[in-house]
């Protein structure tokens, strides 16, 4: 409760946010496959990763990479 009071988000939301931030870096600056990124960022499976990613960015990870590759 203290974490949410101080930050405005739950610990779970914060952790997912950090994992997604790392995933975006890997998508943009490496050619690692999605399965590698799922594992490297600590998501339990590809389905939960894709759902969280699409919820935040409005695109699938692959489409995000294709449209925004640096």
C-alpha positions in Angstrom: 0.0 0.0 0.0 2.9 2.3 0.8 4.3 1.8 -2.7 1.0 2.7 -4.4 0.6 5.7 -2.1 4.1 7.0 -3.0 4.1 6.2 -6.7 0.5 6.1 -7.8 0.9 2.6 -9.2 1.0 -0.9 -7.9 4.2 -2.9 -7.6 2.9 -5.3 -10.3 2.2 -2.4 -12.7 5.6 -0.9 -12.1 7.3 -4.2 -12.8 5.4 -4.8 -16.0 6.2 -1.2 -17.1 10.0 -1.8 -16.5 9.8 -5.1 -18.4 8.1 -3.4 -21.3 10.6 -0.6 -21.4 13.4 -3.2 -21.6 11.5 -5.1 -24.3 11.2 -2.0 -26.4 14.9 -1.4 -26.2 15.6 -5.0 -27.3 13.0 -4.7 -30.1 14.5 -1.5 -31.4 18.2 -2.1 -31.1 18.7 -5.8 -31.5 17.6 -8.5 -33.9 16.8 -10.9 -31.1 13.6 -12.9 -31.7 10.4 -12.3 -29.7 10.9 -15.5 -27.7 14.3 -14.4 -26.6 12.9 -11.0 -25.6 10.0 -12.6 -23.6 12.5 -14.7 -21.6 15.1 -11.9 -21.2 12.5 -9.5 -19.9 10.9 -11.9 -17.4 7.5 -12.4 -18.9 6.0 -15.9 -18.1 5.1 -16.5 -21.7 4.7 -15.0 -25.1 0.9 -14.6 -24.8 1.2 -12.4 -21.7 4.0 -10.4 -23.2 2.0 -9.7 -26.4 -1.1 -8.8 -24.4 0.8 -6.4 -22.1 2.7 -4.9 -25.1 -0.4 -4.4 -27.2 -2.3 -2.9 -24.2 0.4 -0.3 -23.8 1.5 0.4 -27.3 -1.5 -0.5 -29.4 0.6 -2.8 -31.7 2.0 -6.3 -31.5 5.7 -6.5 -30.7 6.5 -7.6 -34.3 4.5 -4.8 -35.9 6.0 -2.2 -33.4 9.5 -3.4 -34.4 8.7 -3.3 -38.1 7.3 0.2 -37.9 9.8 1.7 -35.5 13.1 0.0 -36.1 16.0 2.3 -35.5 
